Amino acid sequence: MIRSARIFIPMASSKARIITRSLEPESEVPSFRTMVGITEVQDGVELLIEAEDTAALRAASNSYLRWMEMLIRTIETKEG
């Protein structure tokens, strides 16, 4: 059974564009247990994660959310 999660993170469109472009290459790397889509949407970023099992779904969710957190902190540090 396929497990899935749709996660929306609200943010300014300028940050959403940077994050989406930064993580797109990672989401395009094939994985045998997960498939991830990242999309810039109005007022934020949306992640769609599909996985073969709960452990893979959790691992992918944690990875992408941590990468997003790191990118947001980097952007905010640069902005001052």
C-alpha positions, 0 to 999 in steps of 0.5 A: 500500500502506498503511503502519501503526505501533502505538506504546505509551508507558507512563506513569501514567494521570493523564498518559495522560489529559491527553496523550490529551485534548490530542492528540485534536483534532489526530488528528481533523483530516482529512489526505489522507495519514495517519490517526491514532488516539490512545487511553488504555490501561491504563498508557499511551497508544497511537498507531495511525498509518496512512499512504499511504507511508513518508514520511508515516508517519515524519512523523506519528510524529515529530510525535505523539512530539514533541508527547507529549514536550512535554506530558510535560515540561510536566506534569512541570515543573508537578508540580515 
